Every structure is written in C-alpha cells, then in structure tokens.
Amino acid sequence: MLGPARLRFLNEEHHLDECGWDDPGIDRLWRYNLHYFDDLNARESATRLQWHTALVERWLRENPPGRGTAWEPYPTSLRIVNWIKWFLGGAPINDRWLHSLAVQARWLMRRLEWHLLGNHLFANAKALAFAGLFFEGGEAQTWFAEGQRIVESELREQILEDGGHFERSPMYHALALEDVLDLMNLLAARAPMGSPVRALEAILRERAAAMLRWLRCMSHPDGGIALFNDAAEGVAPANVELEAYAARLGVSAPQPPRDGVTVLEPSGYVRIARGAAVALLDVAPLGPDYLLGHGHADTLSFELSIGARRVVVNGGTSRYGVSEQRLRERGTAWHSTVQVAGADSSEVWSGFRVGRRARPSPIRVDGWEVEGEHDGYAWLRGSPRHRRRWSMGDGEFTVEDVVAPGVHPAIARLHLAPGLALVPAEQARRWRIRDGERDLAQVQVEVGDARESASQYAPRFGVLLPVQTLEVVLKAGRARCRWWWAQDAHSVSD
C-alpha cells in the first residue's frame, strides 16, 4: 500500500477510487492480488493500521458475498489466511469482521478447486485449516478436518521424494514451502500439545526440511531462485526470509555441497558446483501431465553463476493471461536451450495450456559430466532428438549440443544476465563477457556458427530488461561452447 487507496502489485500501480475492486480492464492477477490483503502482514504494517482498518471496512461494504473476483476460491483462501494472521498478530477485531470471515470460510468449504488441483487446492485446504483453528465449535472442526485431509493427501501428491514441488517452478516451490511453514506455525500457536490435530505436525516438519534443501539446491549464490518454468522474484518470500522462518520453527536441512554434483532425480534438476561456479540444469518434465499451466518449453535449459554474479539465465516471467508476450515467455527461444526448426520443444499455447510436451530421458552423470536428452521435436520430419552434455572443470564449463538427425535448422541460445556485455575478442568466435569495467569470463564457440542478438529478461512481474544473447547455429546438428574464468575469481564467501 502506497496510500490509503493506492496500491502497487506486480510493479503496476492503481488507485482504488479509479479502478474499483474488479475492473475488467486490469489484468486478473492484479485483481487477485487486490483481494489477498497481503499488506496486513507486510513489513512495518503496524504503521498502516488506520489504512488497513479502513480498507477492510471498504471491502466489506463493496464486495457482497458471492460477487466478482473477490469471492473466487483462490483469493478467498489467501484473504482468510491473511485476515487470521492479522487478528492473531494483535489487530483489532469486531463482530462484523468475524462474521464475514466465517461466511468466507463457509463459502470456500463448498467451492474447493478440485477442477484446478495443485497450488490452488492446497491454498484452499490451508485456509480451511486456519479458519478451523481460529474459530471454535463443530463447524470449525469440520473445516479443519477437511483442510487436514486435503493437506496430508496433497503433500504426498505435490511434494516429490527429493522435496521439490511437482510443478517444477522454483517460485511455486517457495510459495508451497511458506504454506507448510505457516501450517506448522498455526499448529504451534492454536493447537494444544496432545491434541489430535497436532498429528499433522510430523508430516509438515518432514516435508519442510526436504523442501528447504531443494530450494537451496535450486538457488543461485546470490540467494535468489533459478527461473525455470513460471518463476520470478518478488512473488514468493525471498530465500533469506524462508530460511529465517524455518529456523524459528526448528526446521533444518543440509546445505548442497560447495563442490559436487547434486542430482534431484525425482524433480529432474541437477546442480553442479565447483570452485567459483554454480550451474543449474533442467532435465525435467514440465510438470505433472494433468497440471502444466505453469510449464515452459524450457527442457535442457540451464543457468550459470560465477561467484555471486549470474551469467547465463532463462528469460523469466513478466505476466500471466493471454497475450503474445505470455506465449513468447513460455516458448523455447526465451530460454537458454536449443530450438529446432523454429518450433517450441513443448507445444505451449493460450495462457496456461500445453499440447505435445517434451519427454526427457533419464539423467546420465559421469563425474563432473551430466547428459540429458528429450523427444520434444520427434514430431518433426526425421524424428530428431536433442541431446545436451554439460561438463564442469576447474575454472571452465562446456556445453555440447547434438540434434540427431540434423536435418532441420537448430539454434542454441545463451541468454546473458542483465548488465553483462558480449565483447568480441581477437580470436575468431570468441567473446569476452564484460561486467561493467571488468572481464567476468570468456566463451569460445568451438563448434557452430555464432552471432550476437538482443533479447529481454523478466526478473519480476511487470519488468522487462534488455539483455544480450549469444546464438549458436548448430553445424551438421552439433554445437559446442566452452566458458572459462580465473579459478579463484569471484569466489563465494562462506
């Protein structure tokens, strides 16, 4: 909240007097955020108590039960949780607010999002658990029992054996971890020791530890998440906040090795850390076949950091909805991987749909070498398959691509992080990677025809930054790029 009625979500500002609660000319996700009431529990929220009180009263007057975006199950779920957190944190409570909160829980109980499943259904269940432990009486017990039943079932379904969320988005994984930690916190605050409802705590704690480890593995040394599938900074809590929250609840997990290859096989991701470098590799399915709304055509993409500086990135996510930009951001060319015949490796369409999808082969690891393969282009003439091999040495990183049979044109794109520049070196097909006034690394295109191009990067919703891209046209179905840097340069401090 920037003022009593001025709000900024997703880096877009509106005044409530001008847009109202449900302006169809504003993106639906922005309107969803308007009804979450996240600011009730944001930093320094106590200084905005008068604004918050007035906003809650206005919401009650202008959003009668059952009407508009306000009462869709997902924003209703997040609002229930935020109001209860606010009340438990010491905000003033009156009978009108309590009555509305009970009506919202009762409404949600009859409208669980079984048709969407995934993070929507989990948010519904979390809200029922919160309402069930906030209120007393038989109806509240029914809410909690249903929430507990769904939470237990969905934890088994949605959290894979390596701790990763099954939609394979680091952003949604971080949101799911916050949900699990919130439920643990709720039980500690509202459920007496020895109460039957405390039985949920054991599975929450076990899953939280596994999820925390996964988040660490899939994050860069700068402390931020990798941008695979729908992912952006500023939506989920920052890693440092989740780490602190987990620590307060006594949740611990092992750190990924400073030097080594970590294979998150159930998820399909790999982390290679050696010296100053960390590479995060995507050999994963887009997600569960029945829930691919947040999937991108990014199979066999990767991200690379040298020290605390990101070097190679995927394009990120700036918006949802149905638009050309949304399609572009889900497409293969937006990611640091290979595009064949100008097609996407998985058939992304509309805002949240996928038709044909790439099926990755099992991950192969040999020492510091990792190899993956997928069949996303098998529908093309000749049924080509893309195989990529990554290998990390002391102060160097090699990426080798093979598309076989090589009967179609293919391009490997390597998108640089914002602020980095490709500067041609004296040797042919070699570039220096400049970070301001210093050379960060060099890259040699050993196989393939290389060229520079311009692209964009979306680190947050509503933000698009210009970046440079190295494009490598495969030659006879092959390309190989070698990156290197000073072995002791930009090392990550303990």
NORBEL-V452499 format. One record per pair of residues at least 6 apart in sequence whose ideal C-beta (glycine too) atoms are under 7 Angstrom apart, sorted by the first residue. I is the first residue (numbers start at 0). J is the second residue. D is the distance in Angstrom with one decimal. If there is no record, write none. Layout:
i = [I,I]
j = [J,J]
d = [D,D]
This chain:
i = [0,0,0,0,1,1,3,3,4,4,4,5,5,6,6,6,8,8,8,9,9,9,9,9,10,10,10,10,11,11,13,18,20,20,20,20,20,21,21,21,26,27,28,30,31,31,31,34,34,34,34,35,35,35,35,36,36,36,37,38,38,38,39,39,39,40,40,40,40,55,59,59,62,64,64,64,68,70,72,72,72,72,72,73,73,73,75,75,75,76,76,76,76,76,77,78,79,79,79,79,79,79,79,80,80,80,82,83,83,86,87,101,104,104,104,107,107,107,108,108,108,111,111,112,112,112,113,116,117,117,117,118,118,118,120,120,121,121,121,121,124,124,124,124,125,125,125,125,125,127,127,127,127,128,128,128,128,128,128,129,130,130,131,131,131,131,131,132,132,132,132,143,147,147,150,150,151,151,154,154,157,157,157,158,158,158,158,159,159,159,160,161,161,161,161,161,162,162,162,162,163,163,163,163,163,164,164,164,165,165,166,166,166,166,167,167,167,167,167,167,168,168,168,168,168,169,169,169,169,169,170,170,170,170,170,170,171,172,172,172,173,173,173,173,173,174,175,176,176,176,176,176,177,177,177,179,179,179,179,180,180,180,180,182,183,183,183,183,183,184,186,186,186,186,190,190,204,207,207,208,208,208,211,211,211,212,212,213,214,214,215,215,216,216,216,216,217,217,217,217,218,218,218,219,219,219,219,220,220,220,220,220,221,221,221,222,222,223,223,224,224,225,225,226,226,226,227,227,227,228,228,228,228,228,229,229,229,230,230,231,231,231,231,231,231,232,232,233,234,255,255,255,256,257,258,258,259,260,260,260,260,260,261,261,262,262,262,263,264,266,267,267,267,267,268,268,268,268,269,269,269,269,270,270,271,271,271,271,271,273,273,274,274,274,275,275,275,275,275,275,275,276,276,276,276,276,277,278,278,278,278,278,279,279,280,280,280,281,281,281,281,281,282,282,282,282,283,284,284,285,285,285,285,285,286,286,291,291,292,294,294,295,295,295,296,296,296,296,296,296,296,297,297,297,298,298,298,298,298,298,298,299,299,299,299,299,299,300,300,300,300,301,301,301,302,302,302,302,302,303,303,303,304,305,305,305,305,306,306,306,307,308,308,308,309,310,310,310,310,310,310,311,311,311,311,312,312,312,312,313,313,313,314,314,314,314,314,314,314,315,315,315,316,316,316,317,317,317,317,317,317,317,318,318,318,319,319,320,321,321,325,326,327,328,329,330,330,331,331,331,332,332,335,335,335,337,337,337,337,337,337,338,338,338,339,339,339,339,339,339,339,340,340,340,342,342,344,344,344,344,345,345,345,345,345,346,346,346,346,347,348,355,357,357,357,358,358,359,359,359,360,360,360,362,362,363,367,367,367,368,368,369,370,370,371,372,372,372,373,373,374,376,376,377,379,380,381,381,383,383,383,383,383,384,385,385,386,387,387,388,389,390,393,394,394,394,394,395,395,395,396,397,397,398,399,400,400,400,400,401,401,402,402,402,403,404,405,405,405,409,409,410,410,410,411,411,411,412,412,413,413,413,414,414,414,414,415,415,415,415,415,416,417,417,417,418,419,419,419,419,419,420,420,421,421,421,421,421,422,422,422,423,424,424,424,428,428,428,429,429,430,430,430,431,431,432,432,432,432,432,433,439,440,440,440,441,442,442,442,443,444,444,445,445,445,446,446,446,446,447,447,447,447,447,448,448,449,449,449,450,451,451,452,452,453,453,453,454,454,455,455,455,455,456,456,457,458,471,471]
j = [6,38,47,50,7,12,50,53,14,15,16,12,14,13,15,33,29,32,33,28,29,32,460,461,459,460,461,462,29,461,25,25,33,61,62,67,69,30,67,68,320,320,319,68,68,73,74,68,69,74,78,74,77,78,81,78,81,82,81,44,47,51,51,81,85,81,84,85,88,96,95,99,69,70,102,106,74,106,107,110,111,112,123,112,119,122,103,106,107,107,122,123,125,126,122,103,100,103,104,107,126,129,130,125,126,129,100,129,133,92,188,134,127,130,142,123,126,127,127,142,145,120,123,119,120,123,120,290,157,166,290,171,174,175,149,153,153,157,175,178,146,149,150,153,146,150,178,181,182,142,143,145,146,143,146,147,150,182,185,185,139,142,139,140,142,143,146,143,185,189,190,196,196,199,182,199,199,202,202,206,164,165,175,164,206,209,210,165,265,266,265,213,263,264,265,266,209,210,212,213,172,213,263,265,266,171,172,175,286,287,228,286,290,293,227,228,266,283,285,286,227,228,229,230,293,217,224,225,227,230,224,229,230,231,234,235,293,210,213,214,214,224,235,236,241,235,210,207,210,211,214,241,235,236,241,203,206,207,210,207,244,245,248,203,200,203,204,207,248,248,196,197,199,200,196,197,250,245,250,250,251,252,245,250,252,252,253,263,238,241,254,255,255,261,263,270,224,225,268,279,224,225,238,225,277,304,309,277,304,306,307,491,304,307,309,238,239,232,238,230,238,279,302,312,313,315,281,297,313,285,293,294,295,297,293,295,316,315,316,315,316,457,458,459,460,458,459,459,460,261,270,272,272,272,272,273,272,269,271,364,367,369,269,270,269,362,364,269,362,283,282,283,284,359,279,280,281,283,280,282,362,369,277,279,278,367,369,389,391,367,391,393,394,486,305,306,484,488,489,490,491,303,304,305,391,396,304,301,303,389,391,396,301,302,301,369,389,297,298,299,300,301,299,359,362,371,359,358,359,291,294,345,353,356,293,294,353,356,351,345,353,329,334,347,329,330,331,343,344,345,347,313,334,336,336,344,345,357,359,373,375,336,337,371,373,385,387,313,334,335,336,311,335,389,309,311,312,313,335,310,311,396,310,439,440,484,489,489,490,491,491,434,439,489,416,415,416,419,432,439,440,335,413,414,415,335,414,416,456,334,335,414,328,333,334,414,455,456,457,456,457,458,328,457,460,324,328,457,460,461,462,463,324,325,460,325,350,350,349,350,350,347,333,457,347,343,347,338,343,344,338,412,412,413,414,385,400,402,409,410,411,409,410,412,376,379,383,385,402,407,409,379,407,408,376,379,357,373,375,376,353,355,356,357,375,353,354,355,356,353,354,378,373,374,375,373,374,371,372,373,371,372,373,369,371,370,390,391,392,388,390,389,386,388,387,384,385,386,384,385,384,383,385,384,407,406,404,406,402,403,404,406,407,403,400,402,401,398,400,399,398,397,486,483,484,485,486,481,482,483,482,479,481,480,479,411,473,477,478,476,477,409,473,476,476,476,473,475,476,473,476,470,471,472,471,473,478,468,470,468,469,480,454,456,466,468,421,432,466,467,468,466,456,464,466,434,432,433,434,439,467,433,467,430,432,451,467,469,430,431,433,430,430,431,441,443,444,449,441,443,441,442,469,438,441,438,439,440,441,442,439,484,482,483,484,483,469,480,482,481,471,480,479,480,481,474,477,478,479,471,472,473,474,478,472,474,469,470,471,470,467,469,468,470,465,467,468,466,468,463,464,465,466,464,466,463,464,478,480]
d = [5.7,4.7,5.9,5.7,5.8,6.9,4.8,6.2,5.7,4.0,5.6,6.6,5.0,6.4,6.8,6.6,5.3,3.8,6.9,6.5,5.8,6.7,3.9,4.7,6.1,6.2,3.3,5.6,5.9,5.2,6.6,5.9,6.5,5.9,5.9,6.7,6.1,6.0,4.4,5.0,5.6,6.6,4.9,4.8,6.6,6.8,5.0,6.1,4.8,4.0,5.9,5.9,4.4,5.9,6.3,5.3,4.4,6.5,6.2,6.4,6.9,7.0,5.5,5.2,4.1,6.0,5.0,6.1,6.9,6.4,6.4,5.7,4.1,6.6,5.8,6.5,6.4,6.5,5.8,4.9,6.8,5.1,5.8,6.8,5.3,6.1,5.5,6.7,5.2,6.2,4.3,5.0,6.8,3.8,6.3,6.9,6.6,5.5,6.1,6.9,4.2,6.1,5.8,6.3,5.5,5.1,5.7,4.8,4.9,5.4,6.6,6.5,6.8,3.8,5.7,6.2,6.0,6.7,6.5,6.1,6.8,6.5,4.9,4.3,5.3,5.8,6.6,5.8,6.9,6.2,4.8,5.7,6.7,6.6,6.5,6.3,5.1,6.6,6.9,6.2,4.5,3.6,4.8,6.6,6.8,6.9,5.3,6.8,6.2,4.5,6.7,5.5,3.3,5.6,3.5,6.2,6.5,6.2,6.7,6.0,6.7,5.0,4.9,6.5,3.8,2.5,5.9,5.9,5.9,4.0,6.2,6.3,6.9,5.4,6.8,6.7,6.8,6.2,5.9,5.3,6.0,5.0,6.9,6.4,5.2,7.0,6.4,5.8,4.1,5.6,4.6,6.0,4.5,6.7,4.6,5.4,3.1,4.7,5.5,3.8,6.2,4.6,6.0,6.7,3.6,5.6,4.0,4.8,6.3,5.2,7.0,4.6,6.5,5.2,6.5,5.4,6.3,5.1,6.7,5.1,6.7,4.2,5.2,5.1,5.1,4.9,3.8,5.4,6.3,5.2,6.2,6.5,4.0,6.1,5.6,5.4,6.3,6.8,6.6,6.2,6.2,6.4,3.5,6.6,6.3,4.6,6.9,6.7,4.5,6.7,6.2,5.8,6.5,5.6,6.4,5.4,5.8,4.8,6.5,6.1,5.1,6.1,6.0,5.5,6.4,4.9,6.5,6.6,5.2,6.3,6.9,6.0,6.4,5.2,4.7,5.1,6.4,6.5,4.7,5.6,6.6,4.7,5.4,6.2,4.1,4.0,6.0,6.5,6.5,6.9,6.1,5.6,4.8,5.4,6.1,4.8,6.5,5.4,6.1,6.3,5.4,6.7,5.7,6.5,6.4,4.7,5.9,5.7,5.3,6.5,5.0,4.7,6.9,4.8,6.5,5.3,6.0,5.8,6.8,6.1,7.0,4.6,5.0,6.5,4.7,4.5,5.4,6.0,6.4,7.0,5.4,5.5,4.9,6.7,3.8,7.0,5.0,6.8,6.0,5.5,4.7,6.5,6.5,5.1,5.5,5.4,5.3,4.6,6.8,5.1,5.8,6.6,6.4,6.0,5.9,5.4,6.3,6.6,5.3,6.0,6.6,6.7,6.9,4.3,5.3,6.0,6.0,6.9,6.4,5.8,5.1,2.7,6.0,6.2,6.7,6.6,6.2,5.6,4.2,6.4,6.3,5.2,6.8,5.7,4.5,6.9,6.7,6.9,4.8,6.7,4.7,6.4,6.3,5.6,5.4,5.0,6.8,6.0,5.2,4.8,6.8,6.8,6.8,5.4,6.6,6.1,4.8,5.8,4.9,6.3,6.4,6.3,6.4,4.8,4.8,5.9,5.8,5.9,6.4,6.3,4.9,6.5,6.6,5.2,4.9,3.5,6.5,7.0,6.2,5.2,3.3,5.8,6.3,5.5,6.8,5.0,4.1,6.8,3.4,6.8,5.5,4.7,6.6,6.8,6.3,5.6,4.4,4.0,4.7,4.2,5.3,6.1,4.0,6.2,6.7,5.1,6.8,4.2,6.0,4.7,5.9,4.9,6.9,5.5,6.1,6.2,4.5,5.5,4.1,4.9,3.9,6.6,5.8,6.6,6.9,5.8,5.5,6.2,6.9,4.8,4.1,6.5,6.2,6.2,6.0,5.5,5.3,2.8,6.0,5.7,6.3,6.3,6.3,6.2,4.0,6.7,6.0,6.7,6.6,6.8,6.4,5.3,5.5,6.6,6.7,6.8,5.4,5.0,6.3,4.6,5.8,6.9,5.9,3.7,6.2,6.4,6.8,5.9,6.1,5.9,3.7,5.5,5.7,5.6,6.9,6.9,6.4,3.6,5.8,6.2,6.2,5.5,6.1,5.8,6.4,6.6,6.1,5.4,5.8,4.5,5.6,6.7,6.0,6.4,4.1,5.0,6.3,4.5,4.6,5.0,5.3,6.2,6.1,5.3,5.3,5.3,5.3,6.5,5.6,6.9,4.7,6.8,5.3,7.0,4.5,6.7,6.0,6.7,5.8,5.2,4.6,5.6,4.1,6.3,6.6,6.9,4.7,6.6,3.5,6.5,5.7,6.5,4.2,4.9,5.6,6.3,3.6,4.3,7.0,5.6,6.3,6.1,4.2,6.5,2.9,6.3,5.2,5.9,6.9,4.6,6.8,4.3,6.9,6.7,5.8,4.3,5.8,4.7,6.8,6.4,4.3,5.0,6.8,4.5,5.8,5.9,6.8,4.3,6.9,5.8,5.5,4.9,6.4,6.6,6.0,6.5,4.7,4.6,5.2,6.3,5.8,6.8,6.2,6.3,6.9,5.2,4.6,6.8,5.3,4.6,5.7,4.9,5.5,5.7,5.7,6.5,3.7,6.3,6.4,4.0,4.5,6.7,4.8,5.1,4.4,5.2,6.4,6.8,4.5,6.1,5.6,4.7,6.0,4.6,5.5,6.8,6.7,5.4,2.2,4.2,6.9,5.5,6.9,5.6,4.4,6.6,5.0,5.5,5.5,6.6,4.5,6.8,5.6,6.9,5.8,4.9,6.8,6.9,5.5,5.0,6.7,6.9,5.5,4.6,5.5,6.6,5.6,6.7,5.7,6.8,6.8,4.3,6.1,4.7,6.8,5.2,5.0,6.1,6.2,4.5,5.1,5.8,6.1,5.4,6.7,6.5,4.2,5.3,6.4,4.8,6.8,5.3,6.8,5.1,5.4,7.0,4.8,4.4,6.7,6.5,6.9,6.8,5.6,6.6,4.2,5.8,6.7,5.8,4.9,4.9,5.6,5.4,4.5,6.9,5.8,6.1,5.2,5.4,4.1,4.2,5.8,5.5,5.1,3.6,4.4,6.3,6.3,6.9,5.1,5.2,6.2,6.5,4.8,5.2,6.5,6.5,6.9,5.3,4.5,4.8,6.6,6.3,6.5,4.8,4.5,5.5,6.9,4.7,6.3]
